[in-house]
Amino acid sequence: MSIIEKINAATNTNELSAAVEAYLASIGQDELARGESYGETAARLGGNDILERAEARWFEIEGGAA
């Protein structure tokens, strides 16, 4: 399953966090991203579709649109 599929399939923020943390580790950003929102990390990287999707999914889950 791709990272985008994992993000889209996440039904709670714990699942989403696990998927994103694994992705961040795979691109060497796990330590650098600590304390940042997914959107902040995406912006720092000059734009990142995966992290932007993860941030949107976070708000969908939190808003009950899961």
C-alpha positions in Angstrom: 0.0 0.0 0.0 1.4 3.4 -0.9 1.8 6.2 1.6 -1.1 8.1 0.0 -3.3 5.0 0.3 -2.4 4.7 3.9 -3.1 8.4 4.6 -6.5 8.1 2.8 -7.3 4.8 4.7 -6.5 6.2 8.1 -9.6 6.2 10.3 -8.0 8.0 13.3 -5.1 10.3 14.0 -3.0 7.5 15.5 -3.1 5.6 12.2 -2.4 8.8 10.3 0.5 9.7 12.5 2.1 6.2 12.2 1.9 6.4 8.4 3.4 9.9 8.3 6.1 9.2 10.8 7.2 6.2 8.7 7.2 8.4 5.6 9.2 11.2 7.3 11.8 8.6 8.4 12.0 7.3 4.9 12.9 10.8 3.6 15.2 11.6 6.5 13.0 14.3 8.0 11.7 12.5 11.1 14.0 14.5 13.5 13.8 17.7 11.6 10.0 17.7 11.5 9.5 17.3 15.3 7.3 20.1 16.6 6.0 21.0 13.1 2.6 20.4 11.7 2.5 18.4 8.5 1.8 21.6 6.6 4.8 23.4 8.2 7.0 20.5 7.2 5.6 20.5 3.7 6.3 24.3 3.4 9.8 23.9 4.8 10.5 21.3 2.1 9.3 23.7 -0.6 6.0 21.8 -1.1 5.2 18.2 -0.5 2.0 16.6 -1.8 2.1 13.8 0.7 2.4 16.0 3.7 -0.2 18.4 2.4 -2.6 15.5 1.9 -1.8 14.2 5.4 -2.6 17.6 6.9 -5.9 17.7 5.0 -6.7 14.2 6.2 -6.0 15.1 9.8 -8.7 17.8 9.6 -11.1 15.5 7.9 -10.7 13.0 10.7 -10.9 15.6 13.4 -14.0 17.1 11.8 -15.8 13.8 11.6 -15.4 13.4 7.8 -13.6 10.1 8.2 
